[in-house]
């Protein structure tokens, strides 16, 4: 399952890869409720806290091709209950099947 027509309403289980206009890729594990961001190789792909490491995924607020993705995450920082992660426009959304390499 990939491409247009997918949004947060169908991303209720499984593992999903979301690629953004900056070149970053987000792996969202809806079963484990985790998020991993891999920084893109473009000039507009900023370095963010926890790049390459897991963060607790509390909620997908918005995720649709052509729009920015908004995530509510817990970075496990002292004194910070949660934070919103906003991305550049989503280019693609695909479900990762068992045996697929999530980093690919």
TIRO-2110 file (N, C-alpha, C; in Angstrom, 1 decimal):
// TIRO-2110
0.9, -1.2, 0.0, N, 1, A
0.0, 0.0, 0.0, CA, 1, A
0.9, 1.2, 0.0, C, 1, A
0.8, 2.1, -1.0, N, 2, A
1.6, 3.3, -1.0, CA, 2, A
0.9, 4.4, -1.9, C, 2, A
1.4, 5.6, -1.7, N, 3, A
0.9, 6.7, -2.6, CA, 3, A
-0.2, 7.5, -2.1, C, 3, A
-0.9, 8.2, -3.1, N, 4, A
-2.0, 9.1, -2.8, CA, 4, A
-3.1, 8.3, -2.2, C, 4, A
-4.0, 9.0, -1.4, N, 5, A
-5.1, 8.4, -0.9, CA, 5, A
-4.9, 7.8, 0.5, C, 5, A
-3.6, 7.7, 0.9, N, 6, A
-3.3, 7.2, 2.3, CA, 6, A
-3.2, 8.4, 3.2, C, 6, A
-3.8, 8.3, 4.4, N, 7, A
-3.7, 9.3, 5.4, CA, 7, A
-3.7, 8.7, 6.7, C, 7, A
-3.6, 9.5, 7.8, N, 8, A
-3.5, 9.0, 9.1, CA, 8, A
-4.6, 8.1, 9.5, C, 8, A
-5.8, 8.2, 8.9, N, 9, A
-6.9, 7.4, 9.3, CA, 9, A
-6.7, 5.9, 9.0, C, 9, A
-5.8, 5.5, 8.0, N, 10, A
-5.6, 4.1, 7.7, CA, 10, A
-4.3, 3.6, 8.3, C, 10, A
-3.5, 4.5, 8.9, N, 11, A
-2.2, 4.2, 9.5, CA, 11, A
-2.4, 3.8, 11.0, C, 11, A
-3.2, 2.8, 11.2, N, 12, A
-3.5, 2.4, 12.6, CA, 12, A
-2.7, 1.3, 13.2, C, 12, A
-2.1, 0.5, 12.3, N, 13, A
-1.2, -0.6, 12.7, CA, 13, A
-0.2, -0.8, 11.7, C, 13, A
0.8, -1.6, 12.0, N, 14, A
1.9, -1.9, 11.1, CA, 14, A
3.0, -0.8, 11.1, C, 14, A
3.9, -0.9, 10.2, N, 15, A
5.1, 0.0, 10.1, CA, 15, A
5.0, 0.7, 8.8, C, 15, A
5.2, 2.1, 8.9, N, 16, A
5.0, 2.9, 7.7, CA, 16, A
6.3, 3.8, 7.5, C, 16, A
6.6, 4.0, 6.2, N, 17, A
7.7, 4.9, 5.9, CA, 17, A
7.1, 6.1, 5.2, C, 17, A
7.4, 7.3, 5.7, N, 18, A
6.9, 8.5, 5.2, CA, 18, A
8.1, 9.4, 4.7, C, 18, A
8.2, 9.7, 3.5, N, 19, A
9.3, 10.5, 2.9, CA, 19, A
8.7, 11.9, 2.7, C, 19, A
9.6, 12.9, 3.0, N, 20, A
9.2, 14.3, 2.9, CA, 20, A
10.0, 15.1, 1.9, C, 20, A
9.5, 16.3, 1.5, N, 21, A
10.2, 17.1, 0.5, CA, 21, A
11.6, 17.4, 0.9, C, 21, A
12.0, 17.4, 2.1, N, 22, A
13.4, 17.7, 2.5, CA, 22, A
14.3, 16.5, 2.3, C, 22, A
13.7, 15.4, 2.0, N, 23, A
14.5, 14.2, 1.8, CA, 23, A
14.5, 13.3, 3.0, C, 23, A
14.0, 13.8, 4.1, N, 24, A
14.0, 13.0, 5.4, CA, 24, A
13.0, 11.8, 5.2, C, 24, A
13.3, 10.7, 5.9, N, 25, A
12.4, 9.6, 5.9, CA, 25, A
12.0, 9.3, 7.4, C, 25, A
10.7, 9.1, 7.7, N, 26, A
10.2, 8.8, 9.0, CA, 26, A
9.7, 7.4, 9.0, C, 26, A
10.1, 6.6, 9.9, N, 27, A
9.6, 5.2, 10.1, CA, 27, A
8.7, 5.3, 11.3, C, 27, A
7.4, 5.0, 11.1, N, 28, A
6.4, 5.1, 12.1, CA, 28, A
5.9, 3.7, 12.4, C, 28, A
6.2, 3.2, 13.6, N, 29, A
5.8, 1.8, 14.0, CA, 29, A
4.5, 2.0, 14.9, C, 29, A
3.4, 1.7, 14.3, N, 30, A
2.1, 2.0, 15.0, CA, 30, A
1.8, 0.9, 16.0, C, 30, A
2.5, -0.3, 15.9, N, 31, A
2.3, -1.3, 16.9, CA, 31, A
3.1, -1.0, 18.1, C, 31, A
4.3, -0.6, 18.0, N, 32, A
5.2, -0.3, 19.1, CA, 32, A
5.1, 1.2, 19.5, C, 32, A
4.4, 2.0, 18.7, N, 33, A
4.2, 3.5, 19.0, CA, 33, A
5.5, 4.2, 19.1, C, 33, A
6.4, 4.0, 18.0, N, 34, A
7.6, 4.6, 18.0, CA, 34, A
7.8, 5.3, 16.6, C, 34, A
8.7, 6.3, 16.6, N, 35, A
9.1, 7.1, 15.4, CA, 35, A
10.6, 7.2, 15.3, C, 35, A
11.1, 6.9, 14.1, N, 36, A
12.5, 7.2, 13.8, CA, 36, A
12.6, 8.1, 12.6, C, 36, A
13.4, 9.1, 12.7, N, 37, A
13.6, 10.0, 11.6, CA, 37, A
15.1, 9.9, 11.1, C, 37, A
15.2, 9.7, 9.8, N, 38, A
16.5, 9.6, 9.1, CA, 38, A
16.6, 10.9, 8.3, C, 38, A
17.6, 11.7, 8.6, N, 39, A
17.8, 13.0, 7.9, CA, 39, A
18.1, 12.7, 6.4, C, 39, A
17.5, 13.6, 5.6, N, 40, A
17.8, 13.5, 4.2, CA, 40, A
19.1, 14.1, 3.8, C, 40, A
19.5, 14.0, 2.6, N, 41, A
20.8, 14.5, 2.1, CA, 41, A
20.7, 15.8, 1.4, C, 41, A
19.5, 16.5, 1.5, N, 42, A
19.4, 17.8, 0.8, CA, 42, A
19.8, 18.9, 1.7, C, 42, A
20.0, 20.1, 1.1, N, 43, A
20.3, 21.3, 1.9, CA, 43, A
19.2, 21.7, 2.9, C, 43, A
18.0, 21.4, 2.6, N, 44, A
16.9, 21.8, 3.4, CA, 44, A
16.5, 20.8, 4.5, C, 44, A
17.3, 19.7, 4.6, N, 45, A
17.0, 18.7, 5.6, CA, 45, A
17.8, 19.0, 6.9, C, 45, A
17.2, 19.6, 7.8, N, 46, A
17.9, 20.1, 9.1, CA, 46, A
18.2, 18.9, 10.0, C, 46, A
19.2, 19.0, 10.8, N, 47, A
19.5, 18.1, 11.8, CA, 47, A
18.6, 18.3, 13.0, C, 47, A
17.9, 17.3, 13.5, N, 48, A
16.9, 17.4, 14.6, CA, 48, A
17.3, 16.5, 15.7, C, 48, A
16.9, 16.8, 16.9, N, 49, A
17.1, 15.9, 18.1, CA, 49, A
16.5, 14.5, 17.8, C, 49, A
17.2, 13.5, 18.2, N, 50, A
16.9, 12.1, 18.1, CA, 50, A
16.9, 11.6, 16.6, C, 50, A
17.6, 12.3, 15.7, N, 51, A
17.7, 11.8, 14.3, CA, 51, A
18.4, 10.4, 14.5, C, 51, A
17.8, 9.4, 13.8, N, 52, A
18.3, 8.0, 13.9, CA, 52, A
17.9, 7.2, 15.1, C, 52, A
17.4, 7.9, 16.1, N, 53, A
17.0, 7.2, 17.4, CA, 53, A
15.5, 7.2, 17.5, C, 53, A
15.0, 6.3, 18.3, N, 54, A
13.6, 6.2, 18.5, CA, 54, A
13.0, 7.3, 19.4, C, 54, A
11.8, 7.8, 19.1, N, 55, A
11.1, 8.6, 20.0, CA, 55, A
9.7, 8.0, 20.2, C, 55, A
9.1, 8.2, 21.3, N, 56, A
7.7, 7.7, 21.5, CA, 56, A
6.7, 8.5, 20.7, C, 56, A
6.0, 7.7, 19.9, N, 57, A
4.9, 8.3, 19.0, CA, 57, A
3.6, 8.3, 19.8, C, 57, A
3.1, 9.5, 20.1, N, 58, A
1.9, 9.6, 20.9, CA, 58, A
0.7, 9.7, 19.9, C, 58, A
0.8, 10.4, 18.8, N, 59, A
-0.3, 10.6, 17.9, CA, 59, A
0.2, 11.1, 16.5, C, 59, A
-0.4, 10.6, 15.5, N, 60, A
-0.3, 11.2, 14.2, CA, 60, A
-1.4, 12.3, 14.0, C, 60, A
-1.0, 13.5, 14.0, N, 61, A
-2.1, 14.6, 13.9, CA, 61, A
-2.5, 14.8, 12.5, C, 61, A
-1.5, 14.7, 11.6, N, 62, A
-1.8, 14.8, 10.1, CA, 62, A
-0.7, 14.2, 9.3, C, 62, A
-1.1, 13.4, 8.4, N, 63, A
-0.1, 12.7, 7.5, CA, 63, A
-0.9, 12.4, 6.2, C, 63, A
-0.6, 13.2, 5.2, N, 64, A
-1.2, 13.1, 3.9, CA, 64, A
-0.3, 13.6, 2.8, C, 64, A
-0.2, 12.9, 1.7, N, 65, A
0.7, 13.3, 0.6, CA, 65, A
0.3, 14.8, 0.1, C, 65, A
1.4, 15.6, 0.0, N, 66, A
1.2, 17.0, -0.4, CA, 66, A
1.0, 18.0, 0.7, C, 66, A
0.9, 17.5, 1.9, N, 67, A
0.8, 18.4, 3.1, CA, 67, A
1.9, 18.0, 4.1, C, 67, A
2.2, 19.0, 5.0, N, 68, A
3.2, 18.7, 6.0, CA, 68, A
2.6, 17.6, 7.0, C, 68, A
3.5, 16.8, 7.5, N, 69, A
3.1, 15.8, 8.5, CA, 69, A
3.2, 16.4, 9.9, C, 69, A
2.3, 16.2, 10.8, N, 70, A
2.3, 16.7, 12.1, CA, 70, A
2.2, 15.5, 13.1, C, 70, A
3.2, 15.4, 13.9, N, 71, A
3.3, 14.3, 14.9, CA, 71, A
3.4, 14.8, 16.3, C, 71, A
2.7, 14.2, 17.2, N, 72, A
2.9, 14.4, 18.6, CA, 72, A
3.8, 13.4, 19.2, C, 72, A
4.9, 13.8, 19.7, N, 73, A
5.9, 12.8, 20.1, CA, 73, A
6.4, 13.1, 21.6, C, 73, A
7.0, 12.1, 22.2, N, 74, A
7.6, 12.3, 23.5, CA, 74, A
9.1, 12.0, 23.3, C, 74, A
9.9, 13.0, 23.5, N, 75, A
11.4, 12.9, 23.4, CA, 75, A
12.1, 12.4, 24.6, C, 75, A
11.3, 12.2, 25.7, N, 76, A
11.8, 11.8, 27.0, CA, 76, A
12.8, 12.8, 27.5, C, 76, A
12.6, 14.1, 27.4, N, 77, A
13.4, 15.1, 27.9, CA, 77, A
12.8, 15.5, 29.3, C, 77, A
13.6, 15.7, 30.3, N, 78, A
13.1, 16.1, 31.6, CA, 78, A
12.4, 17.5, 31.5, C, 78, A
11.2, 17.5, 32.1, N, 79, A
10.4, 18.7, 32.1, CA, 79, A
9.6, 19.0, 30.9, C, 79, A
9.7, 18.1, 29.8, N, 80, A
9.0, 18.3, 28.6, CA, 80, A
8.1, 17.1, 28.4, C, 80, A
6.7, 17.4, 28.5, N, 81, A
5.8, 16.2, 28.4, CA, 81, A
5.7, 15.7, 27.0, C, 81, A
5.6, 16.6, 26.0, N, 82, A
5.6, 16.1, 24.6, CA, 82, A
5.9, 17.3, 23.7, C, 82, A
6.1, 17.1, 22.5, N, 83, A
6.3, 18.1, 21.5, CA, 83, A
5.7, 17.8, 20.2, C, 83, A
5.5, 18.7, 19.4, N, 84, A
4.9, 18.5, 18.0, CA, 84, A
6.0, 18.6, 17.0, C, 84, A
6.1, 17.6, 16.2, N, 85, A
7.1, 17.6, 15.1, CA, 85, A
6.3, 17.9, 13.8, C, 85, A
6.7, 18.9, 13.1, N, 86, A
6.1, 19.3, 11.8, CA, 86, A
7.2, 19.1, 10.8, C, 86, A
6.8, 18.5, 9.6, N, 87, A
7.7, 18.2, 8.5, CA, 87, A
7.5, 19.1, 7.3, C, 87, A
8.3, 19.0, 6.4, N, 88, A
8.0, 19.6, 5.0, CA, 88, A
6.9, 18.7, 4.4, C, 88, A
6.5, 19.1, 3.2, N, 89, A
5.4, 18.3, 2.6, CA, 89, A
5.7, 16.8, 2.4, C, 89, A
4.8, 16.0, 2.6, N, 90, A
4.9, 14.6, 2.5, CA, 90, A
4.9, 14.2, 1.0, C, 90, A
6.0, 13.5, 0.6, N, 91, A
6.1, 13.0, -0.8, CA, 91, A
5.5, 11.7, -1.1, C, 91, A
5.7, 10.8, -0.1, N, 92, A
5.2, 9.4, -0.2, CA, 92, A
4.9, 8.8, 1.2, C, 92, A
4.0, 7.9, 1.2, N, 93, A
3.7, 7.1, 2.4, CA, 93, A
3.6, 5.6, 1.9, C, 93, A
4.3, 4.7, 2.5, N, 94, A
4.2, 3.3, 2.2, CA, 94, A
4.3, 2.5, 3.4, C, 94, A
3.5, 1.4, 3.4, N, 95, A
3.6, 0.4, 4.5, CA, 95, A
4.7, -0.5, 4.2, C, 95, A
5.5, -0.7, 5.3, N, 96, A
6.7, -1.6, 5.2, CA, 96, A
6.2, -3.0, 5.6, C, 96, A
6.5, -4.0, 4.8, N, 97, A
6.1, -5.3, 5.0, CA, 97, A
7.2, -6.1, 5.9, C, 97, A
6.8, -7.1, 6.5, N, 98, A
7.8, -7.9, 7.3, CA, 98, A
8.9, -8.3, 6.4, C, 98, A
10.1, -8.2, 6.8, N, 99, A
11.3, -8.6, 6.0, CA, 99, A
11.8, -7.4, 5.2, C, 99, A
11.1, -6.3, 5.0, N, 100, A
11.6, -5.2, 4.3, CA, 100, A
12.6, -4.4, 5.2, C, 100, A
13.5, -3.8, 4.6, N, 101, A
14.5, -3.0, 5.4, CA, 101, A
13.9, -1.6, 5.6, C, 101, A
13.5, -1.3, 6.9, N, 102, A
12.9, 0.0, 7.2, CA, 102, A
13.8, 1.2, 6.8, C, 102, A
15.1, 1.0, 6.7, N, 103, A
16.0, 2.1, 6.4, CA, 103, A
16.1, 2.4, 4.9, C, 103, A
15.6, 1.5, 4.1, N, 104, A
15.8, 1.6, 2.6, CA, 104, A
14.9, 2.7, 2.0, C, 104, A
END
